[in-house]
Amino acid sequence: MSREVFVAAVICACLIAASIGTMLSYHRLPSHHRQEETNAVVRLVANIFVVMTSLVFSLMINSAKNTFEGIDSNVHAFATQIILFDQTLRTYGLEANETKQRLSTYVEIALGNVPPSSDPLVKGDPAAEFALNEVGNSLALLAPDDPGHIALLDNARQQYQRLVEQRWVLVEQSEGVIPRPLISMLVTWLILIFASFGYRAPKNIIVVSMFIIAAFLISASIYLVLDMDIPFNGLIQISDLPLRRALAEIQR
């Protein structure tokens, strides 16, 4: 079970417990705690938290969306850089064939692990890092003997450096940006809101069913936001098609 699924399950259980627990304990409260004035204050406070929760949840959705789109753009840029690097090596000639082969090996390693939670491209796996370093080592062994090949080698070295930089940008972006204290605060507000729903709620199967369904849907929504914030894990993931197209171009 992933961390996001566990968090969503805990949130769902807490919301159900808060709403049904308040509903069952309402009649055990002292009479002055069950007056209409108390109910009005409870509803008023709950409305305040509903507005604040909506605003915070909207910010979380926007943050996760921006993270997902940013990493997706970087993956496409990374794949494009691989293709351009390969084309430079192809133009260089037969002397660069070993470097091309090592580049192909790196992309194959980056794509070879399933599920993507163990993707070396993202997690900085030593095997993938070693394979990429081997590309640089092979590139360093090239010894051009004319101005045209010297210019191509300089260009290839710059492209390789950008490739390494872009890979580590992806590694650094893979952990998510939504602060955990913000999630905790949001969950606390939701618990208070659901507890207010159970206050003076009638005891019947329809009400209980609505509490359970609402808790499940809200926790599922939070799961999707958290999952989108870490785009290489879970249900919503960055597509690896750009890298597969890059690999196909290298092996063409």
C-alpha positions in Angstrom: 0.0 0.0 0.0 1.4 3.4 -1.0 1.7 6.3 1.4 -1.0 8.2 -0.5 -3.5 5.3 -0.2 -2.8 4.9 3.5 -3.3 8.7 4.1 -6.6 8.6 2.2 -7.8 5.6 4.1 -7.0 7.2 7.5 -8.7 10.4 6.4 -11.8 8.5 5.4 -11.9 6.6 8.7 -11.5 9.8 10.7 -14.3 11.6 8.8 -16.7 8.7 9.2 -15.8 8.4 12.9 -16.3 12.1 13.5 -19.7 12.3 11.8 -21.2 9.1 13.1 -19.6 9.5 16.5 -21.1 13.0 17.0 -24.5 11.7 15.8 -24.5 8.8 18.3 -23.3 10.9 21.2 -25.6 13.9 20.7 -28.4 12.6 22.9 -25.9 11.9 25.7 -25.0 15.6 25.9 -26.4 17.7 28.7 -29.6 19.5 27.8 -27.9 23.0 27.7 -25.5 21.6 25.0 -28.4 20.7 22.8 -30.2 24.1 22.7 -31.0 25.7 19.4 -28.5 28.6 20.1 -25.7 26.0 20.5 -26.7 24.4 17.2 -26.7 27.8 15.4 -23.1 28.5 16.7 -22.0 25.1 15.6 -23.4 25.6 12.1 -21.8 29.1 11.9 -18.3 27.8 12.8 -18.7 24.9 10.4 -19.5 27.3 7.6 -16.3 29.2 8.3 -14.3 26.1 8.1 -16.1 25.0 4.9 -15.0 28.2 3.2 -11.4 27.9 4.4 -11.2 24.2 3.5 -12.5 25.0 0.0 -9.8 27.7 -0.5 -7.0 25.5 0.8 -8.0 22.5 -1.2 -8.2 24.7 -4.3 -4.6 25.8 -3.7 -3.5 22.2 -3.2 -5.1 21.2 -6.6 -3.5 24.1 -8.3 -0.1 23.3 -6.8 -0.3 19.6 -7.8 -1.4 20.6 -11.3 1.5 23.0 -11.7 3.9 20.3 -10.4 2.5 17.7 -12.8 2.6 19.9 -15.8 6.1 21.2 -15.0 7.6 17.7 -14.7 5.8 16.6 -17.8 7.3 19.5 -19.7 10.8 18.6 -18.3 10.4 15.0 -19.3 9.6 16.1 -22.9 12.6 18.4 -22.8 14.8 15.6 -21.5 13.7 13.3 -24.3 14.2 16.0 -26.9 17.7 16.6 -25.6 18.5 12.9 -25.9 17.4 12.9 -29.5 19.5 16.0 -30.3 22.5 14.5 -28.6 22.0 11.3 -30.6 21.8 13.3 -33.9 25.0 15.1 -33.1 26.7 11.7 -32.4 25.3 10.3 -35.7 26.7 13.3 -37.6 30.1 12.8 -35.9 30.4 9.5 -37.6 31.4 5.9 -36.8 33.8 6.9 -34.1 30.8 7.9 -31.9 29.0 4.6 -32.3 30.2 3.4 -28.9 28.8 6.5 -27.3 25.5 6.1 -29.1 25.3 2.5 -27.8 25.9 3.6 -24.3 23.3 6.3 -24.6 20.8 3.7 -25.8 21.8 1.5 -22.9 21.1 4.3 -20.4 17.6 5.0 -21.9 16.8 1.3 -21.8 17.8 1.1 -18.1 15.7 4.2 -17.4 12.7 2.7 -19.0 13.2 -0.9 -17.9 11.8 -0.9 -14.4 8.1 -1.4 -13.7 6.4 0.1 -11.9 7.7 3.6 -12.4 8.2 4.0 -8.6 11.5 2.3 -9.1 12.3 4.2 -12.3 16.1 5.0 -12.2 15.4 8.1 -14.2 13.6 9.5 -11.2 15.1 7.9 -8.2 18.8 8.3 -9.1 19.4 4.6 -9.2 23.2 3.8 -9.3 22.9 1.6 -12.3 21.3 4.4 -14.4 23.7 7.0 -13.0 26.6 4.7 -13.9 25.2 4.1 -17.4 24.9 7.9 -18.0 28.4 8.4 -16.7 29.6 5.8 -19.1 28.2 7.9 -21.9 30.3 10.9 -20.8 33.4 8.7 -20.4 33.0 7.3 -23.9 32.5 10.9 -25.2 35.7 12.0 -23.5 37.7 9.3 -25.4 36.8 10.8 -28.8 39.8 12.4 -30.5 38.8 14.6 -33.4 41.5 15.5 -35.9 39.8 18.2 -38.0 37.9 21.4 -37.2 34.5 20.0 -38.2 34.7 17.1 -35.8 36.2 19.3 -33.1 33.1 21.6 -33.3 30.8 18.6 -33.3 32.5 17.2 -30.2 32.3 20.5 -28.4 28.6 20.6 -29.2 28.1 17.0 -28.1 29.8 17.8 -24.7 27.5 20.7 -24.1 24.5 18.6 -25.0 25.7 15.9 -22.6 26.1 18.4 -19.8 22.6 19.7 -20.3 21.3 16.1 -20.3 22.9 15.4 -16.9 21.5 18.7 -15.5 18.0 17.9 -16.8 18.1 14.4 -15.3 18.9 15.8 -11.9 16.2 18.4 -12.2 13.7 15.6 -12.6 15.2 13.8 -9.6 14.8 16.8 -7.5 11.2 17.4 -8.6 10.0 13.9 -8.0 9.2 14.2 -4.3 6.2 16.6 -4.4 5.8 20.1 -3.1 2.6 20.1 -1.0 3.6 20.7 2.6 2.5 17.9 5.0 1.5 20.4 7.7 -1.0 21.9 5.2 -2.5 18.5 4.6 -2.8 17.9 8.4 -4.5 21.2 8.9 -6.9 20.5 6.0 -7.8 17.1 7.5 -8.4 18.7 10.9 -10.8 21.2 9.4 -12.6 18.4 7.6 -13.0 16.4 10.8 -14.5 19.4 12.5 -16.9 19.9 9.6 -18.0 16.3 9.6 -18.4 16.4 13.3 -20.8 19.4 12.9 -22.7 17.4 10.3 -23.4 14.7 12.8 -24.6 17.2 15.4 -28.4 16.8 15.7 -28.5 14.6 12.6 -31.2 12.0 12.6 -30.2 8.4 13.2 -31.2 6.5 10.1 -29.5 4.5 7.3 -29.8 7.3 4.8 -27.8 9.8 6.9 -25.2 7.2 7.8 -24.8 6.2 4.1 -24.4 9.8 3.1 -21.7 10.3 5.7 -19.8 7.3 4.5 -20.1 8.2 0.8 -19.1 11.8 1.4 -16.1 10.7 3.5 -15.0 8.3 0.8 -15.3 10.8 -2.0 -13.5 13.5 -0.1 -10.6 11.2 0.9 -10.4 9.9 -2.7 -10.1 13.5 -3.9 -7.3 14.2 -1.5 -5.6 11.0 -2.6 -5.8 12.1 -6.3 -4.2 15.5 -5.4 -1.4 13.9 -3.4 -0.9 11.3 -6.2 -0.7 14.0 -8.8 1.9 15.9 -6.7 4.3 12.9 -7.1 3.8 12.2 -10.8 6.1 9.1 -11.1 4.0 7.0 -8.6 0.5 5.9 -8.1 -2.6 6.2 -10.4 -1.8 9.5 -12.2 1.7 9.3 -13.7 3.9 11.1 -16.2 3.9 9.2 -19.5 7.1 7.6 -20.6 6.2 7.8 -24.2 8.7 10.7 -24.9 11.5 8.6 -23.7 10.3 5.6 -25.7 10.2 7.7 -28.8 13.7 8.9 -28.0 14.9 5.3 -27.6 13.3 4.4 -30.9 15.0 7.3 -32.6 18.4 6.2 -31.2 18.0 2.7 -32.3 16.7 3.7 -35.8 
